[in-house]
Amino acid sequence: MTIPVWDKPRRMPLLPRIFSGVIVVGILGAVGLSVVDLMRVEKVNATLPPPTPGQMLVEKPRARAEWGHVRASLKARLKQTNPLDLGAVWATRTGQICGLVDGRGSFGGLTGMVRFYSVDRIPVFHRDVDHLEFQHAWFECARDRWVRLREGSEEPGFCGTELGKRRCYTVRIVDRVRTVEN
């Protein structure tokens, strides 16, 4: 009895097998390299650890002294007659002071909480420098909260101010917190 041609098992030629194997190995290699690169990026951009108690004893007085100079510059720059409405303020490992402040505009109206960081004891705001430069510097501030100088709101805008706390409410959305104005 003869077996029809269409029922005979056929072997795949060697060249397509090699080609398929190279493609599979290439895809697995690309995925592996992507995972390694992602881990490297996450490690570089991770929040830095807080100081030890011994480091805090040395760094806190130094940071408070620096904050005194930056606060005086901030008060002079914003030309405030009333005390400054401050949010969270902290110092980084490099001695840079970062935080949020609510000031009055040139017409006397409140501006809402705005972010600042210091360069040579002078506060720098978003409008003072290029947008990308400010975002990069603020990212470095946000990931390096070495010494906390003042507790407060870390939310920019109206809802981060004292008046905003009374008029805004918090909405919780699956592990994220957002503040919404009434």
Secondary structure as a PSIPRED ss2 file (coil, helix, strand):
# PSIPRED VFORMAT (PSIPRED V4.0)

   1 M C   1.000  0.000  0.000
   2 T C   1.000  0.000  0.000
   3 I C   1.000  0.000  0.000
   4 P C   1.000  0.000  0.000
   5 V H   0.000  1.000  0.000
   6 W H   0.000  1.000  0.000
   7 D H   0.000  1.000  0.000
   8 K C   1.000  0.000  0.000
   9 P C   1.000  0.000  0.000
  10 R C   1.000  0.000  0.000
  11 R C   1.000  0.000  0.000
  12 M C   1.000  0.000  0.000
  13 P C   1.000  0.000  0.000
  14 L H   0.000  1.000  0.000
  15 L H   0.000  1.000  0.000
  16 P H   0.000  1.000  0.000
  17 R H   0.000  1.000  0.000
  18 I H   0.000  1.000  0.000
  19 F H   0.000  1.000  0.000
  20 S H   0.000  1.000  0.000
  21 G H   0.000  1.000  0.000
  22 V H   0.000  1.000  0.000
  23 I H   0.000  1.000  0.000
  24 V H   0.000  1.000  0.000
  25 V H   0.000  1.000  0.000
  26 G H   0.000  1.000  0.000
  27 I H   0.000  1.000  0.000
  28 L H   0.000  1.000  0.000
  29 G H   0.000  1.000  0.000
  30 A H   0.000  1.000  0.000
  31 V H   0.000  1.000  0.000
  32 G H   0.000  1.000  0.000
  33 L H   0.000  1.000  0.000
  34 S H   0.000  1.000  0.000
  35 V H   0.000  1.000  0.000
  36 V H   0.000  1.000  0.000
  37 D H   0.000  1.000  0.000
  38 L H   0.000  1.000  0.000
  39 M H   0.000  1.000  0.000
  40 R H   0.000  1.000  0.000
  41 V H   0.000  1.000  0.000
  42 E H   0.000  1.000  0.000
  43 K H   0.000  1.000  0.000
  44 V H   0.000  1.000  0.000
  45 N C   1.000  0.000  0.000
  46 A C   1.000  0.000  0.000
  47 T C   1.000  0.000  0.000
  48 L C   1.000  0.000  0.000
  49 P C   1.000  0.000  0.000
  50 P C   1.000  0.000  0.000
  51 P C   1.000  0.000  0.000
  52 T C   1.000  0.000  0.000
  53 P H   0.000  1.000  0.000
  54 G H   0.000  1.000  0.000
  55 Q H   0.000  1.000  0.000
  56 M H   0.000  1.000  0.000
  57 L H   0.000  1.000  0.000
  58 V H   0.000  1.000  0.000
  59 E H   0.000  1.000  0.000
  60 K H   0.000  1.000  0.000
  61 P H   0.000  1.000  0.000
  62 R H   0.000  1.000  0.000
  63 A H   0.000  1.000  0.000
  64 R H   0.000  1.000  0.000
  65 A H   0.000  1.000  0.000
  66 E H   0.000  1.000  0.000
  67 W H   0.000  1.000  0.000
  68 G H   0.000  1.000  0.000
  69 H H   0.000  1.000  0.000
  70 V H   0.000  1.000  0.000
  71 R H   0.000  1.000  0.000
  72 A H   0.000  1.000  0.000
  73 S H   0.000  1.000  0.000
  74 L H   0.000  1.000  0.000
  75 K H   0.000  1.000  0.000
  76 A H   0.000  1.000  0.000
  77 R H   0.000  1.000  0.000
  78 L H   0.000  1.000  0.000
  79 K C   1.000  0.000  0.000
  80 Q C   1.000  0.000  0.000
  81 T C   1.000  0.000  0.000
  82 N C   1.000  0.000  0.000
  83 P C   1.000  0.000  0.000
  84 L C   1.000  0.000  0.000
  85 D E   0.000  0.000  1.000
  86 L E   0.000  0.000  1.000
  87 G E   0.000  0.000  1.000
  88 A E   0.000  0.000  1.000
  89 V E   0.000  0.000  1.000
  90 W E   0.000  0.000  1.000
  91 A E   0.000  0.000  1.000
  92 T C   1.000  0.000  0.000
  93 R C   1.000  0.000  0.000
  94 T C   1.000  0.000  0.000
  95 G C   1.000  0.000  0.000
  96 Q C   1.000  0.000  0.000
  97 I E   0.000  0.000  1.000
  98 C E   0.000  0.000  1.000
  99 G E   0.000  0.000  1.000
 100 L E   0.000  0.000  1.000
 101 V E   0.000  0.000  1.000
 102 D E   0.000  0.000  1.000
 103 G E   0.000  0.000  1.000
 104 R E   0.000  0.000  1.000
 105 G C   1.000  0.000  0.000
 106 S C   1.000  0.000  0.000
 107 F C   1.000  0.000  0.000
 108 G C   1.000  0.000  0.000
 109 G C   1.000  0.000  0.000
 110 L E   0.000  0.000  1.000
 111 T E   0.000  0.000  1.000
 112 G E   0.000  0.000  1.000
 113 M E   0.000  0.000  1.000
 114 V E   0.000  0.000  1.000
 115 R E   0.000  0.000  1.000
 116 F E   0.000  0.000  1.000
 117 Y E   0.000  0.000  1.000
 118 S E   0.000  0.000  1.000
 119 V E   0.000  0.000  1.000
 120 D C   1.000  0.000  0.000
 121 R C   1.000  0.000  0.000
 122 I E   0.000  0.000  1.000
 123 P E   0.000  0.000  1.000
 124 V E   0.000  0.000  1.000
 125 F E   0.000  0.000  1.000
 126 H H   0.000  1.000  0.000
 127 R H   0.000  1.000  0.000
 128 D H   0.000  1.000  0.000
 129 V C   1.000  0.000  0.000
 130 D C   1.000  0.000  0.000
 131 H H   0.000  1.000  0.000
 132 L H   0.000  1.000  0.000
 133 E H   0.000  1.000  0.000
 134 F H   0.000  1.000  0.000
 135 Q H   0.000  1.000  0.000
 136 H H   0.000  1.000  0.000
 137 A H   0.000  1.000  0.000
 138 W H   0.000  1.000  0.000
 139 F H   0.000  1.000  0.000
 140 E H   0.000  1.000  0.000
 141 C H   0.000  1.000  0.000
 142 A H   0.000  1.000  0.000
 143 R H   0.000  1.000  0.000
 144 D C   1.000  0.000  0.000
 145 R C   1.000  0.000  0.000
 146 W C   1.000  0.000  0.000
 147 V E   0.000  0.000  1.000
 148 R E   0.000  0.000  1.000
 149 L E   0.000  0.000  1.000
 150 R E   0.000  0.000  1.000
 151 E C   1.000  0.000  0.000
 152 G C   1.000  0.000  0.000
 153 S C   1.000  0.000  0.000
 154 E C   1.000  0.000  0.000
 155 E C   1.000  0.000  0.000
 156 P C   1.000  0.000  0.000
 157 G E   0.000  0.000  1.000
 158 F H   0.000  1.000  0.000
 159 C H   0.000  1.000  0.000
 160 G H   0.000  1.000  0.000
 161 T C   1.000  0.000  0.000
 162 E H   0.000  1.000  0.000
 163 L H   0.000  1.000  0.000
 164 G H   0.000  1.000  0.000
 165 K H   0.000  1.000  0.000
 166 R H   0.000  1.000  0.000
 167 R H   0.000  1.000  0.000
 168 C E   0.000  0.000  1.000
 169 Y E   0.000  0.000  1.000
 170 T E   0.000  0.000  1.000
 171 V E   0.000  0.000  1.000
 172 R E   0.000  0.000  1.000
 173 I E   0.000  0.000  1.000
 174 V C   1.000  0.000  0.000
 175 D C   1.000  0.000  0.000
 176 R E   0.000  0.000  1.000
 177 V E   0.000  0.000  1.000
 178 R E   0.000  0.000  1.000
 179 T E   0.000  0.000  1.000
 180 V E   0.000  0.000  1.000
 181 E E   0.000  0.000  1.000
 182 N C   1.000  0.000  0.000
